[in-house]
Amino acid sequence: MGKTSLVQRFVRSIFSEKYHTTIGVKIDQKELTVNDVEVTLLLWDIHGEDDFMKIKPTYLIGSSGYFLVADGTRSDTYETAIKLHEMTSSVTKNAAFILLVNKADLKDSWEITDAQLDTLKEQGWQIMFTSAKTGENVENAFAQLTKKMLQNQQYV
Amino acid sequence: MKEKDQTNTTEKLSADQLQELRELVTGLDKLSLQRMQKLMADPHEFAIEISELLPFSIRKLIEKGSINMADLLPFFEDMIQESIEKNPQRLANLLFPIMGPAIRKAVSEDLKRLIDSLNQGLESGLSPKHLKWRFQALFSSKSYVEIMLSHAYLYQVKHVFLIHRDTALLLHHEKAGHVLDIEADMIASMLSAITDFAKDSFHSDEQDAVDSIKIGDTNLWVEQGPHAIIAAVVEGNPPPDLRIELKEALEAVHYNHRPELLNFEGETEIFEHTSKFLKPCLIKEKKEKGKKPPLFALMLLVIVLIGLGFWIYQSIQTHHTYAAATELFSSESGYYLTKTERQNGKLRIFGLKDDYAIEPSKLLESKQLSADQFEFVLRPFVSMDSMIIIRRAEAILTPPETVSFAFEKGILQVSGHCKAEWKVSLEQHFNKVWGVHSLDTNQLTITDKPVRDLSWIIGDIMKYKFVFDVNVLEMTEDQSDQFYKLTQTANLLDEFNRLNNKQYKILVQSVTSKAGNEAANLRIATMRAQTFLELLKEAGVPKNLLETRVINTEELVEPEEVRSVSFVVEEK
């Protein structure tokens, strides 16, 4: 879904991509300041491709927040994102999340429709449009998710 | 009517009066009564009130014997059983801080016994390495097994991570002083991910977990607690004791920070205090080794020095032995050394040796040198050394003990005393001795009679003549004296023959005349000759040296007195 390339330019990483294909996860770090609070995020970039069944629930337990990344040009990723959310929310304690619809630079070619996204919004989902190619909205996405996580922990 | 009056009276009592009445009946004031009412009305409050008294009451009842502990046991057992059946993890979490030490104590007791028996078993280990450790144990206060284990493990704990179990976030990190900084947060999470991955992939049991990962010389040791994990990065080969250190640190963290671990939401400052538990885990064995005096190295050095000293001593001894032997054979008469060389731990001596030189083994023995250290390659030669010439002369001339030789400038000087016979032999054979050109016998004394020369002997024998009267056969007194002297000289001739290997004989010549009866004269002359021959034989002259001859006067070339006996010496 391009999530790795989406975040790679914005995070600090010491581990190579091969961790994805070996143990299925790669840890990166992101430091940012939200509402004058300095936060260090440890990102578990979970390798799952489109088959969410391969994702080990153990990697999700204990997380405070997560991004669901869908490819705007592929409608099937919309369904996968929903299923992933169902699985993740079942093993986390009220973790914050944001759906990132990637390839915002190719919006004309999108298969995911506004109606589909509206449905999710009605269910309380926060949705942001990003582009791994241009970096559009990526920093903002991290800031938004962090803000939500801090809200959950009543820091803000 | 009476009952009705009483009812009316009650109804007429005011609230205050009723209150006063209650206080009188119960003996409690208003506030106390209100408190009692509240307690009765609110079970929660009542329970709180009772809870303060209940433990005390129970204790008193037990002391009084009203409650028997044995009666209570089934209740507690049922409670614990139900709790375990309902949620075993909860009880495990509660017991975790005390279970560890208790189990370790029991295990350590068993291990101690095991190590003691192991110690005895290993006492028989006799490899060089084990002997070395045994020496160290002998000179230190440590047991043999301790020494053995300390040599088996050489390691250093470089990092210790305290990781929150649920979130996989790093709570605290400690590293060894000289170790470079690392991205501890990410590494801690990755460690957690790896252990989770391994657990998910290979174990389904919740209790199982990865406890060690080995990458070349680096080990990752993980200890799992209910709420936190300790991971230690160890370089080298750590001993099992390190795991106990990690367990104790983890238990201490749980004991002191249980609420913080349970309510962890990302704030790690509070866990700075765990530093005091984690730092003791940064063990390195080299440090301990450094404190110990290098006994083995010192012993090895001493052994090497002793060995070196012994080798030097042996070399010097050998050198002295070889030098002494070389000097001995160089100066000894009858030897001529051409070269010496060392080969196969022996000194090979090349040269020449006279037959009359002392044998090498006897020479070495005389200087208390072992013949095993030498090998001789000697060719024969004739030495002109004075000592050897004297020895050669002694061998050839066989002098009596009373005679001694000296040699100088080709002259054999003979001194002492001997018989004339040996002197004659000396004069005849001295020139057979190599190196002797002439004799000097001025210091040699003859102890027996002088040896006469042949001409004197012949002349002396031939001067005797015995003339007899007619028909007389016996010698006169004068003639007997003469005959004795003759026998003396005749014996000298015999001696001369023996010494010179000659065959000179004495011819007893009896002369007669033709006057009268010729035949009778001849008979008498023969008898006279035979009589002298017998007398000479009796005097010791060998028979084979004697011969008789009878001569008629007419046969004589020179006129001889008739009726006489004379002597002629001839060579056979």
Contacts between the chains, C-beta under 8 A, distances in Angstrom:
chain1	res1	chain2	res2	distance
A	12	B	183	7.7
A	12	B	186	7.9
A	13	B	186	7.9
A	14	B	183	5.0
A	14	B	186	5.8
A	14	B	187	7.8
A	15	B	186	7.1
A	15	B	190	6.3
A	19	B	190	7.6
A	23	B	193	6.2
A	23	B	194	5.9
A	23	B	197	4.1
A	24	B	197	6.6
A	25	B	193	4.8
A	25	B	197	7.4
A	27	B	186	4.8
A	27	B	189	4.3
A	27	B	190	4.6
A	27	B	193	6.4
A	28	B	186	7.0
A	29	B	183	6.9
A	29	B	185	5.9
A	29	B	186	5.2
A	40	B	185	6.6
A	42	B	168	7.7
A	42	B	169	6.4
A	42	B	185	5.8
A	42	B	186	6.7
A	42	B	189	4.9
A	44	B	168	7.9
A	44	B	189	7.0
A	44	B	193	7.0
A	56	B	196	6.9
A	56	B	197	6.9
A	56	B	200	5.0
A	58	B	196	4.2
A	58	B	197	7.8
A	58	B	199	7.3
A	58	B	200	5.3
A	59	B	193	6.4
A	59	B	196	6.5
A	61	B	166	6.5
A	62	B	164	7.5
A	62	B	165	7.9
A	62	B	166	4.0
A	62	B	167	3.8
A	62	B	168	5.9
A	62	B	169	7.8
A	63	B	167	7.3
A	64	B	167	7.4
A	64	B	265	7.8
A	64	B	266	6.9
A	153	B	265	4.9
A	153	B	266	7.1
